[in-house]
Amino acid sequence: MTDRSKTALILSTATLIMFSPLAMSLFWHPIPLFQNLGFEKESIAPPLAWILATIIAIAYVLYTMKAIPLVLAKQKEISLFKLLGILSALVGGIVEEVFF
């Protein structure tokens, strides 16, 4: 097993573990901790908060590509590893906001 495969396995496992309570809350039985994320109509998190967060995230990514040359050099590389990283970052960010 290569180092990249090991990293993908660890990242996938961590993502699935973090995603499980979020999926349960969205699709099965609501968990009170996840009710204020803005996924429900009567939630306290309006869509504007999600839109602003998305704009800030995009601005941060663009800044990082300009500030760190290695990131800019790898920007056009398309891989499943990057997709896994993005998914893990989204799920990890949501879970982090809920618990902390």
C-alpha positions in Angstrom: 0.0 0.0 0.0 1.4 3.4 -1.0 1.6 6.4 1.3 -1.0 8.1 -0.8 -3.4 5.1 -0.4 -2.8 5.0 3.3 -3.6 8.7 3.6 -6.7 8.3 1.5 -7.9 5.4 3.7 -7.3 7.4 6.9 -9.0 10.5 5.5 -11.9 8.5 4.2 -12.4 6.8 7.6 -12.3 10.1 9.5 -14.7 11.7 7.0 -17.2 8.8 7.3 -17.0 8.9 11.1 -17.7 12.6 11.1 -20.4 12.4 8.5 -22.4 9.7 10.2 -24.1 11.9 12.9 -24.8 14.6 10.2 -26.4 12.1 7.9 -28.5 10.7 10.7 -29.7 14.2 11.6 -30.5 15.0 8.0 -32.1 11.7 6.8 -33.2 9.8 9.8 -33.7 11.1 13.4 -32.9 14.8 14.0 -30.1 15.3 16.5 -30.5 18.5 18.5 -26.9 19.6 18.1 -27.3 19.8 14.3 -30.6 21.7 14.2 -29.0 25.2 14.0 -27.0 24.6 10.9 -29.4 26.2 8.5 -30.7 23.0 6.8 -34.2 23.3 8.3 -36.7 26.0 7.5 -37.2 27.1 11.2 -33.4 27.2 11.9 -31.7 30.2 13.2 -28.9 30.1 10.5 -30.3 31.9 7.5 -29.2 31.1 3.9 -27.3 34.4 3.9 -24.9 33.0 6.4 -24.1 30.1 4.1 -23.7 32.4 1.1 -21.3 34.7 3.0 -19.3 31.7 4.3 -19.0 30.4 0.8 -17.8 33.8 -0.5 -15.2 33.9 2.3 -14.0 30.4 1.6 -13.6 31.2 -2.1 -11.7 34.3 -1.3 -9.4 32.4 1.0 -8.7 29.8 -1.6 -7.9 32.4 -4.2 -5.6 34.2 -1.7 -3.8 30.9 -0.9 -3.2 30.2 -4.6 -1.5 33.6 -5.0 0.5 33.5 -1.7 1.8 29.9 -1.9 3.4 29.0 -5.3 3.1 25.2 -4.8 -0.7 25.5 -4.4 -0.9 27.5 -7.7 1.3 25.0 -9.5 -1.0 22.1 -8.4 -4.2 23.9 -9.1 -5.0 22.2 -12.4 -4.2 18.7 -11.2 -7.4 16.8 -11.1 -7.6 13.8 -8.7 -9.9 11.9 -6.5 -7.6 12.7 -3.6 -8.4 16.4 -4.0 -12.1 15.6 -4.1 -11.8 13.6 -0.9 -10.0 16.4 0.7 -12.7 18.9 -0.2 -15.4 16.6 1.1 -13.5 16.0 4.3 -13.0 19.7 4.8 -16.7 20.4 4.4 -17.8 17.6 6.7 -15.1 18.4 9.3 -15.9 22.1 9.2 -19.6 21.5 9.9 -18.9 19.0 12.7 -16.3 21.4 14.2 -18.9 24.3 14.2 -21.5 22.1 15.9 -19.2 20.9 18.7 -17.0 23.9 19.3 
